[in-house]
Amino acid sequence: MKTKSKVKLAFYIGKGGFFNRLIRFWTRSKVSHVELVINGVWYSSSHNEGGVRSRKITPKKGHWVFVDLSNLGLEDYALSIFEKANGKRYDWLGIVGSQVSPFRIHSGNRYFCSELVAEMLGLAKPHKYSPKDLYTLYK
């Protein structure tokens, strides 16, 4: 019998650097980054790390807000999307073109954090989602 996976969204609310402050300012939100956590492994795209990656993170107390998604049964789908995206570069054009400009320009071969997480969650047009949008949708 397969054990139930622990799946959650992790939203960064820590101070962070200039880029975090810029995202919070632009989106008028307390969150500036999002990760999908499956059984203790964190999945996202990070500008600090050059793009799509997975890793173990020990969250700093008071820097993250978590939303449990374990009851949605999306682990297999999410991991299949991650396997296709793993190692792809950070989508600088997409974060500006889809979040700042009205034209919704994005790269089909690169990801920013909320775009990857939205795709792993099975949302249509994942490039349209900011960390704030996902927080609002799932909190």
Buried (B, 14 or more C-beta within 10 A) or exposed (E): EEEEBEBBBBBBBEEBEEEBEEBBEBBEBEBBBBBBBBEEBBBBBBBEEEBBBBEEBEBEEEEBBEBEBBEEEBBEBBBEBBEEBBEBEBBEEBBEBBBEEEEEEBBEEBBBBBBBBBBBBEBEEBBBBBBBBBBEEBE
